Amino acid sequence: MTLAARIPEYPWDALAPLTEKARAFPGGAVDLSLGSPVDPVPAVVQDALAKAADAPGYPRTAGTPALREAAAGWLARSFDVHVPPSAVLPVVGTKEFIAWLPTQLGLGAGDTVIYPSLAYPTYAVGAQLAGASPVAGDIEAGEIVAGDRVAGDRVAGDVPGDVPGDSARLLWVNSPSNPTGRVLSPESLRSAVEWARSRGCVVASDECYISLGWDVTPVSALHSSVRGDSLSGVLGVFSLSKRSSLAGYRAGFVAGDPELIAQLLLIRKQSGMIVPQPVQAAMTAALLDDVHAGEQKERYRARRGVLRSGLEAAGFRIDHSEAGLYLWAAKPGLDGRAACELLAADCGILVGPGYMYGPAGASHIRLALTASDERIAAAAERLRALASR
């Protein structure tokens, strides 16, 4: 079997027919399907990138000392998370890291990767790339309760009973969640860490939206209230794509267990997975500056309020969504596919169908806050018009 044969088609390609319908709407499409930033890269970041543009030599795979110190400082300042700079490793965008972490951990046939039942598809894809088995499972009352396998068959009961404990090698948690915006409590995260440690399993916590708390304040799995006195077996994954509008820079980093970071560093050195030197300089500037991040968060907060009011006026219910970059919505009487069709054809709004994130999302849609103020306002106006029909 070829590597490509192991993985599914790219799910967003299926949105092409809806895209055409939305574009045909008077005033054009409002694309809320992807969380791709539209706001300018902060000037402080652009300046740092430009100043570092004369970079003829190879960059450090480990990251410059300044970058690692800036990342550790940001974690301490923003989330009361304390890791040594040596336990920070820059990555070429967090999607790359998520997709290849199972392979870099040496997983393969006979190993299990557990990921949330409502989740970004890359967790499962990463397991498939490595030849491991992806299993959906959620943290409930101190256990990981299994959901649907990627192939669709049901796993009854909990993971310890149905998936051999010694096969679980990697446990993904995601808080705030993509797509739902759900935030896991420190108790739930601590249960996940304890469960994994008891089985020699790595916990990787995807915290790419951790700085976008709205109704609650997210807590990192690297916080001492979760991981205790040790970083052993725990990794946190962080992105600058949304905080600093750096999706185009492919700028992220992982931090946590020093031994795991050292192993990942060796693999990344050998395989040439290196963040370019100018991007490292830009990341350093971004992590040292909280002003632009605060301004960007307020933009998203305002857009969230406008879009939410429009959805509720049109009869949609907002579930979870207490943090992160999305609204997770459902309209009584319509499944997610029908809701996507309705919004594309009758409002010119393109959204993500919830089924893309797992069977449990079939009744929902996901709407991103990454559109301009004008486009978000247009979407809200169209939703209110839909309600009056």
Salt bridges, closest charged atoms under 4 A:
GLU20 OE2 - ARG23 NH1 3.34
ASP39 OD1 - ARG303 NH2 2.84
ASP80 OD1 - HIS82 NE2 2.92
ASP80 OD2 - HIS223 NE2 3.15
GLU96 OE1 - ARG268 NH2 2.99
ASP111 OD2 - ARG169 NH1 3.22
ASP148 OD1 - ARG154 NH1 3.03
ASP153 OD2 - ARG149 NE 3.60
ASP215 OD2 - ARG304 NH2 3.33
ASP289 OD2 - HIS292 ND1 2.63
ASP290 OD2 - ARG77 NE 2.66
ASP290 OD1 - ARG243 NH2 3.16
GLU298 OE1 - ARG301 NE 3.13
GLU312 OE2 - ARG308 NE 3.08
ASP319 OD1 - ARG317 NE 2.95
ASP319 OD2 - HIS364 NE2 2.63
GLU341 OE1 - LYS21 NZ 2.60
ASP373 OD1 - ARG303 NE 2.64
GLU374 OE1 - ARG375 NE 2.88
